[in-house]
Amino acid sequence: MNMHTPPQSIPEYLEQLRVALTGADPALVQDALYDAEEYLRSELAEQPGRSEADVIASVASSYGAPDEVADIYRDTEVKVQTALRPPAPKPRTSLFGRFFGVAADPRTYASMFYMVLSLATGIFYFTWVVTGLSVSLSLVVVLIGIPLLILFFGSVRLLSLVEGRLVEVMLGERMPRRPLYSARGRNWLQRIGDMFTDVRTWSTLFYLLLMLPLGIVYFTINVTLLSLSLSMIAAPLLVWTGMATAGVSNYGWSVLNWSNDSGLSTSFPLIATPLLLVTGVLTLFASLHLFRGIGRMHGGIAKHLLVKTAQYS
């Protein structure tokens, strides 16, 4: 894609770069805009006697025109994602292979761990947001709350980057690796106003608050399904290996007295223990599919709420 008019200012360069990256991952666009602005601002600061248009024209040969930079970022992204992506399991065509092949997918276990970790991060995020908002807003009337509120919103943006790294590493969803630059050439009051009017600020707050109920649900699903399926697998094996004993029911049947983690106990006929084992195995692998699906779903939620997709301004 060729730009017909050479950019005369940094905002024009960034806008042309954004247009050249149309259709690319929003996280990639954010990183590219951040890197480009940082480079152009540093070049402009090192050449104070030259106009902004002259500096941009001079660095076009070294850094590249917007369309050239966009092509470089697209090519680099493919190489980086290929290098960082964990080895994918061999594709399986049979239904049997696809069902049990989930155990060979590294993303399955990463999603499992994220579901457990999300309870801890959800508690921290929720506590941070509620405490930060309540303290800073309550002190606004005595003016000290204003800088506290500004610092709080800055910390929220930092937390969004931290959460983005967790999501990308564990769930495989491409997230920003650079923060958003505030629009330059604006005074500090205007920058503060931009922070409060930025939709992503509020969507990030919503995400951080949402992580607590999601973390509770994810943790409960993970622990419940794993404990249920593993206990269904372990109980027959323990009896068959002599590590557990069986009793006799009122009807004279040999039974396995089985208690799960919730404290509920039941008696299961020993003759049907193979069925219990098979059911446990099927439940375990179905749970792995569910964990991987939840990981993909949560990656989409994080991308939607934490990544700015609006036009660069």
N, C-alpha and C positions, 0 to 999 in steps of 0.2 A: 504494500500500500504506500503510494507516494503522496506526500503533502504538497499541495500546490503553492502555498505561501509559507516561506520560512518564518519560524516563530521570532517575534521581536521582543518577547518578555518571557520570564520563567512561567507565569501562569499559562501563556499561550503554548509554550513547549509542553507543559504537563497535560494540557487539554488535548493536544495533538497526539501525545503518547497514549493517553487514555483511549482516544478514538482508534488508534492503531491496534490497541489490545482488545478491541471489541470482540466478545465471544470467549475471551480467556477466563480462567478461573478468577473470581473477584479477589481472592487472597493474593494471587500472583500480581494482579493489577495494583493492589495496595502496596506490595513490596517494591514494584517497579517505580511507582510514583515517588515513594519515599527515597529510594536510592538516587533517582534522577534529581529530585529537588535538593537533596543533601550535596550532591556533587556540584550542581550549578550554583548553589549558594556559596559553597566554599571557593569556587573559582571566581565568583563575583567579589567576594571579600578580599581575595588575594590581588585583585586588579582594580583598586578603588578609582583610578583615574579614567576608566573606560566605561562606556554606557552599557546598559544591560543587553541591548541588541548586539553590540560588538562582541561582548563576552560570549554570548550564545553562539554567534556565528563562528567564533574562533575555536570553541570547544566541540563544534559539530564534527570536525575531522577526527578528533580523538575519542570523544564519548559516543558520537554518532547522532544522526538525525532521528527524530521520533520513530519513524517507520523502521529504521535500521535497529534501533534499540529494542523495539517491540519484537522483531524477528529473533534477536539474540536471546531475549528472555524466554520466548516460546521454545527455542531449541534447547536452551540450558535447562528449562523446567523438565523437559522430557528426559534428559540425561540424568538429572538429579533424582527424579522420581523413580527411574529405572534402577538407579544404584541403591536407593534407600528402601525400595519395596522388598519385603521379605520374600524368600523363594515361594512361589505359588505351587500348590500341589498339582500333580498331573491331572488334566481334565478327565473326568470319568463320565462315560456315556450311559452306563446302566443305572437304574434306579437304586439298586443295592449299593453300587459304588458311590453315588452322590450322597446317599444317606449316611453311610459310615465314613465317607471321606472327609467329613467335617472335622474329624479328629486330627487330620494332617494339616489343617489350615492354621498357621500361627495367629491369624486375626481372631480366631475363636477364643484362644486363651487370653489374648490381650483384652478382648471385650469382657471376658469373665473377670479379669483383674480390675478393669475400669469400673465395672458394676459394683464391686466391693469397695474400691477406693472412693467412689462417688458419694458414699455416705459420709465419709470424713470430710471431703472437700465441700460437700453440700452444707454440712454443719458450719464449717469455717466461713464459707461465702455468706450464708444467711446471717450469721452472727456479725460479720464485718459490715454488711450493708445496713442491717437494722441499727447497730450501734453507731455507725458513722453518720447515718441520716438523723437519728434521734438527737445525738449530741450536738452536731453542727447546726441543725435547724433550731434547736432550743436555745442556742447561744447567738443566733443571728441578731436578736433584739439588742444585744450588747456589743455588736459589731465584731467581736472576736470569732463569732461563728462563720463569718464570711470567708476568711482565709482557711478556716478548718473545712468548710464545704468545698472550696476549690481544691484543697489537698485531697479530700475524700474522692472527688470525681477523678482526680489524677490517679489515685490508687486503684480505682475501678478499671481504668484503662489498662493499668499494669496487670491487674488480675486477669483481664481478658486475654492478654498475651500469654500469661502463664497457663491458663486453661486451654488456650489454643494449642500450645505445645503438647499438653497431655493428650488432647483429642487427636492431633496429627500423629503422634508417636504410637498411641495405643489403638486408635480406631481407623487410622489410615486416611482421614479426611484432610485435604490440603487446607491449612490455616495460615493466616498472616505471620510472617516472621519479623516484620517491621511495624512500628506504631504508625499512626496517622500523624502527618505534619499539620500543625495549625497554619492557617493561611497567614503568610507573611505580609508585612506592610500594614498591619492593623495594630492599633494600640491595645494595651492589656485589657481594657474594659470590653473591647470588641471581641477579643479572644475568649474572655470569660463567657460573654454572651454566646459565642459560637459553641462552646462546650455545653451550655445548657440547652441550646436549640438543636444540637446534633441528635438525630434520631437514634444513632448507634449508642449514644450514652445511655439512653433510657432502655433500649433493647438489651444492652449489657446488664443493666441493673435487674431487669426482669429475668434474664437468664440466671444470674447469680442467686436470686431468690428462688427461682424454679428448681435449682439444683437440689435443694433440701427435700422436697416431696419426691422428686425423681430418684434421688439417692436412696431414700427409704424404700421406694418401690423396687428399684434395681437390686438392692441388697437383699430384700425379702425374697424376691423371685429366685435369686442366685442361691441363697442358703437353703431355701425350702426344696427346690428341685434337686439340688445336689445331695442333700441329706436323705431325701426320699429315695432317689434312684440308687445311691450307693448302699443304703441300708437294705434295700430290696435285693441287691446283688450279694451283699456280704452275708445276710442271714442264712441262705441255703448253703453257701460255701462253708460257713462255720460249722453247721450241722454235719455236712458230709465229711469234713476233715476231723470231726470229733472234738472240736474246740467249743461246741455248744451242745447242750443236751435237749432232747425232745421229751415231751410229756405224753400223757394219755388222756383223751377227752372222755366225757361222760358216756360217749357212745362206743368207747373202746378203740377209737382211732389213734394212731400215733400223730401227734401234732407238734408244730413248732410254735412256741409262745414268743411272739415278736412284739417289741415295743419300739416306737420311733422317738425322735427327739422331742416331739410335742407332749410326750407322756402317755399317749394313747397306746393301748396294747390290744393285740388280737391273736387268735390262734389260727394257724394255717396248716391244713393237712400235709403231712410229709410227702405223700404221694404226688402232691401238686407243686412241690418246691421247684422242679424244673421250669414250670410256668412262671413262678415268682421271679426266678433268675432271668428268664427271657424278657419278662415285662420290665424288670429293672434296667436291663441293658438298653432296650428300646427307649425307655424313658430318659436315660442318660444321654443318648445320642440326639433324641428330639430336643432335650434341654440345650445341648451344645448348638444346635441350629437356632434355637430361640435366642441364646446369648449373642451369637454372631449377628442375628437380625436386629437385636436391640442396639448393638454397637453401631451398625450402619444407620439406623434411625436416629440415634443420638448425634452422630456426626453431622447429619443433615440439619438437626435442630441447632447445633452449635454454629454451623456455617451460616444459617439464616439469621441468627440473632447477634452474632459477634463480628461478622464481616460486613463492612460497608459496601453496598453495591450501587449506591447513588453516584451521580456524576460528580467528578472532582470539581471543587470550587476553590 
